[in-house]
Amino acid sequence: MKISLVLVLSLITLVANAETIKSFSVSKSNSKISEIATSFEIVENREKDFIVYVLDSKTDKFNRMAPLAKLISEDINKELKNKSQKIQGYHSFEEVQSIAKELEQSFPTLAKIEHYGTSKNGLPLFALKITKDAKKSNKVKKSMLTSATHGDELITVEVLLSLSRMLLESYGKDDRLTRIVDESETYFIFVVNPEGFTRRSRYAGGIDPNRQYPWPGNPNRSTPVKSIDSLMKFYKEKDFKGSIDFHAYGKMVMFPWGYTRDLINSSDHEHFNLLTKDMAKENRYKSGPISRVIYVAKGSSADFYYEHNGGSAIAVELGNRKVPHHTKIAAVVEQAREMTWKFLDSIVAL
């Protein structure tokens, strides 16, 4: 009982202390847009402007670069902070852990939880591996699906929870999904950033987790936040052949590079271009290189994964909201379903 009480009090404190992040509109004519993209996070590329997220403590620095920027929101997560801890239709971190354990127990030959570390505050970092003979399998064709890199993008977690259950429950009933389970290993990491997720904050201790990865020409960055550092080591250990990092929102399916508008080598570009267009065929998501679909993003996961081993590193922006009304969750899952199965098909076909 004492442990539970301490945990509850800790989570309440974390939510109360979540970072305040503002959003601004910056004209595309701003001469310092490249500098802004390096120092801050551009999250949306609109017809005439960009939407930029700025940590409250860095507002002065941003205003010096973009004095004509228009403030859109004083706090992008105000709505989440004002709600009670439980949001209808969405699962807490403790519930996510329980669901993973339930799936492991219900499908003991197909599912296995693997821990790869703990977060800065001691929260578990884990993946649910799904494959035939999960307890002893070591297949070459491995892929990783991740969500909640940004802790306020709650819809991403619900999508991965639904897809993992769907994959398991379809085994032996659906030939396509059965083949995926038989011939590959899929690792579902439901919460990359538990610190942010439990606080309903985009960041981890004031740092954007998806700007923490090294990129070509900048391999010697200081050690990233613990959850990202552990994930990078896990990726290298497993040598995944492909990955999808799910974010929200924008309806986009993208590939490297993010750190530069230069294109990857022609054969890989053709592969990625065909794959993402096919993934976006049903849901009509926009596809293309990260830096051209949104803008330059230095330190993103897809660049690191691709540079490490040339794997199929995909970044997806789901739906139109980070936390859509609970009645809309199923629709976003449906947008992701066929797209994800096509991606896993491509791993099996390697």
C-alpha positions as CSV (number, residue, x, y, z in Angstrom):
1,M,0.0,0.0,0.0
2,K,2.8,2.4,0.8
3,I,4.4,1.8,-2.6
4,S,1.1,2.5,-4.4
5,L,0.5,5.7,-2.4
6,V,4.0,7.0,-3.2
7,L,3.5,6.2,-6.9
8,V,0.2,8.1,-7.0
9,L,1.6,11.1,-5.2
10,S,4.6,11.1,-7.5
11,L,2.4,11.0,-10.6
12,I,0.2,13.9,-9.3
13,T,3.3,15.9,-8.8
14,L,4.6,15.2,-12.3
15,V,1.3,16.2,-13.8
16,A,1.3,19.5,-11.8
17,N,4.8,20.3,-12.9
18,A,4.4,19.6,-16.6
19,E,6.2,22.1,-18.8
20,T,4.3,24.9,-20.5
21,I,4.7,24.9,-24.3
22,K,3.4,27.8,-26.5
23,S,2.6,27.6,-30.1
24,F,3.3,30.3,-32.7
25,S,2.6,30.9,-36.4
26,V,5.7,32.0,-38.3
27,S,5.6,33.3,-41.9
28,K,7.5,31.3,-44.5
29,S,9.1,34.5,-45.5
30,N,11.0,34.8,-42.2
31,S,14.7,34.8,-43.2
32,K,15.7,32.9,-40.0
33,I,13.4,30.0,-40.6
34,S,16.3,27.5,-40.8
35,E,17.7,28.8,-37.5
36,I,14.3,28.6,-35.9
37,A,14.0,25.0,-37.2
38,T,17.3,24.1,-35.5
39,S,16.5,25.7,-32.1
40,F,12.7,24.9,-31.9
41,E,10.2,22.4,-33.2
42,I,8.3,23.0,-36.3
43,V,5.2,20.8,-36.1
44,E,3.1,21.9,-39.1
45,N,3.8,23.1,-42.6
46,R,0.8,25.2,-43.8
47,E,0.4,27.1,-47.1
48,K,1.8,30.4,-45.9
49,D,3.3,29.7,-42.5
50,F,4.7,27.2,-40.0
51,I,3.4,26.2,-36.6
52,V,6.2,26.2,-34.1
53,Y,6.3,24.9,-30.5
54,V,8.3,26.9,-28.0
55,L,9.0,26.0,-24.4
56,D,7.9,28.9,-22.2
57,S,11.3,29.4,-20.7
58,K,12.7,29.9,-24.3
59,T,10.1,32.4,-25.4
60,D,12.5,35.4,-25.3
61,K,15.0,33.6,-27.6
62,F,12.3,32.7,-30.0
63,N,10.9,36.3,-30.1
64,R,14.3,37.6,-31.1
65,M,14.3,35.3,-34.1
66,A,10.7,35.8,-35.0
67,P,9.5,39.2,-33.6
68,L,6.5,39.1,-36.0
69,A,5.3,35.6,-35.0
70,K,1.7,35.3,-34.0
71,L,0.9,33.6,-30.7
72,I,-1.6,30.8,-31.2
73,S,-1.7,29.2,-27.8
74,E,-0.3,30.1,-24.4
75,D,-0.2,26.4,-23.4
76,I,-0.8,23.6,-26.0
77,N,-1.6,21.2,-23.2
78,K,-3.9,23.4,-21.1
79,E,-6.9,21.3,-21.9
80,L,-5.1,18.1,-20.8
81,K,-3.9,19.7,-17.5
82,N,-7.4,21.0,-16.7
83,K,-9.0,17.5,-17.0
84,S,-9.2,15.0,-14.3
85,Q,-6.4,12.4,-14.4
86,K,-8.6,9.8,-16.2
87,I,-9.6,10.8,-19.8
88,Q,-12.5,8.7,-21.1
89,G,-11.4,6.1,-23.6
90,Y,-7.6,6.5,-22.8
91,H,-5.4,4.3,-20.7
92,S,-3.0,5.3,-18.0
93,F,0.6,4.1,-17.9
94,E,-0.3,1.5,-15.3
95,E,-3.1,0.3,-17.4
96,V,-0.9,0.0,-20.5
97,Q,1.5,-2.2,-18.4
98,S,-1.5,-4.3,-17.3
99,I,-2.7,-4.7,-20.8
100,A,0.7,-5.8,-22.0
101,K,0.9,-8.4,-19.2
102,E,-2.6,-9.6,-20.0
103,L,-1.7,-10.1,-23.7
104,E,1.4,-12.0,-22.7
105,Q,-0.6,-14.3,-20.5
106,S,-3.4,-14.8,-23.0
107,F,-1.0,-15.6,-25.8
108,P,2.0,-17.2,-24.1
109,T,3.4,-18.7,-27.3
110,L,3.1,-15.5,-29.3
111,A,3.8,-12.6,-27.0
112,K,6.6,-11.8,-24.6
113,I,7.4,-8.6,-22.6
114,E,11.0,-7.5,-22.9
115,H,12.4,-4.8,-20.6
116,Y,15.2,-2.6,-22.0
117,G,15.7,-0.2,-19.1
118,T,14.1,2.4,-16.8
119,S,13.3,6.0,-17.3
120,K,15.0,8.8,-15.3
121,N,12.4,8.5,-12.6
122,G,12.5,4.7,-12.5
123,L,9.5,3.9,-14.7
124,P,9.9,0.7,-16.8
125,L,10.8,0.8,-20.4
126,F,9.5,-2.2,-22.2
127,A,8.4,-3.7,-25.5
128,L,5.8,-6.4,-26.3
129,K,7.4,-8.8,-28.8
130,I,4.9,-10.7,-31.0
131,T,6.1,-13.6,-33.0
132,K,5.6,-17.4,-33.3
133,D,7.5,-19.1,-30.4
134,A,8.0,-15.8,-28.7
135,K,10.0,-17.1,-25.8
136,K,12.7,-18.6,-27.9
137,S,12.4,-17.1,-31.3
138,N,15.3,-15.0,-32.8
139,K,14.2,-14.2,-36.3
140,V,16.3,-12.0,-38.5
141,K,13.3,-10.0,-39.7
142,K,12.6,-7.7,-36.8
143,S,10.6,-4.5,-36.8
144,M,9.7,-1.9,-34.1
145,L,6.6,0.1,-33.7
146,T,6.7,3.0,-31.1
147,S,4.2,5.5,-29.7
148,A,4.2,8.3,-27.1
149,T,7.6,9.6,-27.9
150,H,5.8,12.8,-27.2
151,G,3.9,12.1,-24.0
152,D,0.9,14.3,-24.9
153,E,0.1,12.4,-28.1
154,L,-2.3,10.0,-26.3
155,I,-4.0,8.6,-29.4
156,T,-0.7,6.9,-30.6
157,V,-0.8,4.6,-27.5
158,E,-4.4,3.6,-28.2
159,V,-3.6,2.8,-31.8
160,L,-0.7,0.5,-30.9
161,L,-2.6,-1.2,-28.1
162,S,-5.4,-2.0,-30.6
163,L,-3.1,-3.1,-33.3
164,S,-1.1,-5.4,-31.0
165,R,-4.3,-7.1,-29.8
166,M,-5.6,-7.4,-33.4
167,L,-2.4,-9.0,-34.6
168,L,-2.5,-11.6,-31.8
169,E,-6.2,-12.3,-32.0
170,S,-6.0,-12.8,-35.8
171,Y,-3.3,-15.5,-35.6
172,G,-4.5,-18.6,-37.3
173,K,-7.6,-16.9,-38.6
174,D,-6.2,-14.3,-41.0
175,D,-3.5,-15.7,-43.4
176,R,-1.8,-12.4,-43.9
177,L,-1.4,-11.6,-40.2
178,T,-0.5,-15.2,-39.4
179,R,2.3,-15.0,-41.9
180,I,3.6,-11.7,-40.3
181,V,3.7,-13.4,-36.9
182,D,5.2,-16.6,-38.3
183,E,8.0,-15.0,-40.3
184,S,9.0,-11.9,-38.3
185,E,9.3,-10.4,-34.9
186,T,7.3,-7.2,-34.2
187,Y,8.2,-5.2,-31.1
188,F,5.4,-2.9,-29.8
189,I,6.8,-0.1,-27.6
190,F,3.6,1.5,-26.3
191,V,5.2,4.3,-24.3
192,V,8.7,5.6,-25.4
193,N,8.6,8.5,-23.0
194,P,6.9,7.5,-19.7
195,E,7.9,10.7,-17.9
196,G,6.1,12.8,-20.5
197,F,3.2,10.3,-20.8
198,T,2.4,10.3,-17.1
199,R,2.6,14.1,-17.0
200,R,0.7,14.5,-20.3
201,S,3.6,16.6,-21.5
202,R,5.2,16.6,-24.9
203,Y,8.7,16.7,-23.5
204,A,10.9,14.9,-21.0
205,G,12.2,17.4,-18.4
206,G,12.0,20.3,-20.8
207,I,13.6,18.4,-23.7
208,D,12.0,17.3,-26.9
209,P,12.7,13.5,-27.1
210,N,12.4,13.5,-30.9
211,R,15.3,16.0,-31.3
212,Q,17.6,13.9,-29.2
213,Y,19.0,11.5,-31.7
214,P,22.4,11.9,-33.6
215,W,22.2,12.6,-37.3
216,P,24.8,12.5,-40.1
217,G,27.6,14.9,-39.5
218,N,26.7,15.2,-35.8
219,P,27.3,11.8,-34.3
220,N,28.8,12.9,-31.0
221,R,25.9,14.6,-29.3
222,S,25.8,14.7,-25.6
223,T,23.9,11.7,-24.0
224,P,20.2,12.1,-24.7
225,V,17.4,11.8,-22.1
226,K,17.5,8.3,-20.5
227,S,14.4,6.9,-22.3
228,I,15.8,7.8,-25.7
229,D,19.4,6.6,-24.8
230,S,17.9,3.3,-23.8
231,L,15.8,3.0,-26.9
232,M,18.8,3.7,-29.1
233,K,20.8,0.9,-27.4
234,F,17.8,-1.4,-27.8
235,Y,17.5,-0.6,-31.5
236,K,21.2,-1.3,-32.1
237,E,21.0,-4.6,-30.0
238,K,18.1,-5.9,-32.0
239,D,19.3,-4.5,-35.4
240,F,15.7,-3.8,-36.5
241,K,15.1,-4.0,-40.2
242,G,12.3,-1.4,-40.0
243,S,10.5,0.9,-37.7
244,I,7.4,3.2,-37.5
245,D,7.5,6.0,-34.9
246,F,3.8,7.0,-34.4
247,H,3.1,10.7,-33.6
248,A,0.0,12.9,-33.8
249,Y,-1.2,14.8,-35.7
250,G,-1.3,15.8,-39.4
251,K,-2.1,12.7,-41.5
252,M,1.4,12.1,-42.9
253,V,3.6,9.1,-43.5
254,M,7.2,10.1,-44.0
255,F,10.8,8.9,-44.3
256,P,14.4,10.3,-44.0
257,W,16.0,12.7,-44.2
258,G,14.6,15.0,-41.6
259,Y,17.8,16.9,-40.7
260,T,18.3,18.2,-44.3
261,R,16.3,18.8,-47.4
262,D,18.8,16.7,-49.3
263,L,17.5,13.4,-50.5
264,I,18.8,9.9,-49.4
265,N,20.5,7.8,-52.1
266,S,18.3,7.2,-55.1
267,S,17.6,3.5,-54.7
268,D,16.6,3.9,-51.1
269,H,14.5,7.0,-51.9
270,E,12.7,5.1,-54.6
271,H,12.0,2.2,-52.1
272,F,10.7,4.6,-49.4
273,N,8.7,6.6,-51.8
274,L,6.9,3.6,-53.2
275,L,6.4,2.1,-49.7
276,T,5.0,5.3,-48.1
277,K,2.7,5.9,-51.1
278,D,1.4,2.4,-50.8
279,M,0.9,2.8,-47.0
280,A,-1.0,6.0,-47.6
281,K,-3.2,4.6,-50.4
282,E,-6.2,3.8,-48.3
283,N,-6.0,6.6,-45.7
284,R,-4.9,9.3,-48.1
285,Y,-2.1,10.5,-45.9
286,K,0.5,12.8,-47.4
287,S,3.8,11.0,-48.0
288,G,7.4,12.0,-48.6
289,P,10.7,13.0,-46.9
290,I,10.3,14.5,-43.4
291,S,12.1,17.7,-44.2
292,R,9.9,18.3,-47.3
293,V,6.6,17.3,-45.9
294,I,7.0,19.2,-42.6
295,Y,10.4,21.0,-42.4
296,V,13.9,20.3,-41.3
297,A,14.0,18.4,-38.0
298,K,17.4,17.7,-36.7
299,G,17.7,14.9,-34.2
300,S,14.6,12.8,-35.2
301,S,14.3,9.1,-34.7
302,A,13.9,8.1,-38.3
303,D,17.2,9.6,-39.4
304,F,19.1,7.7,-36.6
305,Y,17.4,4.4,-37.4
306,Y,18.0,4.7,-41.1
307,E,21.6,5.8,-40.8
308,H,22.4,3.0,-38.3
309,N,21.6,0.1,-40.7
310,G,19.7,1.4,-43.7
311,G,16.4,0.0,-42.4
312,S,12.9,1.2,-43.4
313,A,12.5,4.0,-40.9
314,I,9.1,5.6,-41.1
315,A,7.6,8.5,-39.1
316,V,3.8,8.7,-39.1
317,E,1.6,11.6,-37.9
318,L,-1.8,10.1,-37.1
319,G,-5.2,11.9,-37.5
320,N,-6.2,15.4,-36.7
321,R,-5.7,15.7,-33.0
322,K,-3.4,14.4,-30.3
323,V,-6.3,13.4,-28.1
324,P,-9.4,13.1,-30.2
325,H,-12.8,12.4,-28.4
326,H,-13.0,8.8,-27.3
327,T,-15.7,8.1,-29.9
328,K,-13.1,8.9,-32.6
329,I,-10.4,6.5,-31.4
330,A,-11.7,3.6,-33.5
331,A,-11.5,5.8,-36.7
332,V,-7.9,6.6,-36.1
333,V,-7.1,3.0,-35.5
334,E,-8.7,2.2,-38.8
335,Q,-6.5,4.8,-40.5
336,A,-3.4,3.1,-39.1
337,R,-4.5,-0.5,-39.6
338,E,-3.9,-1.2,-43.3
339,M,-0.9,1.2,-43.3
340,T,0.8,-0.8,-40.6
341,W,0.0,-4.2,-42.1
342,K,1.5,-3.1,-45.4
343,F,4.6,-1.9,-43.6
344,L,5.0,-5.3,-41.8
345,D,4.3,-7.1,-45.1
346,S,7.4,-5.2,-46.5
347,I,9.5,-6.5,-43.6
348,V,8.4,-10.1,-44.2
349,A,9.2,-9.7,-47.9
350,L,12.9,-8.7,-47.3
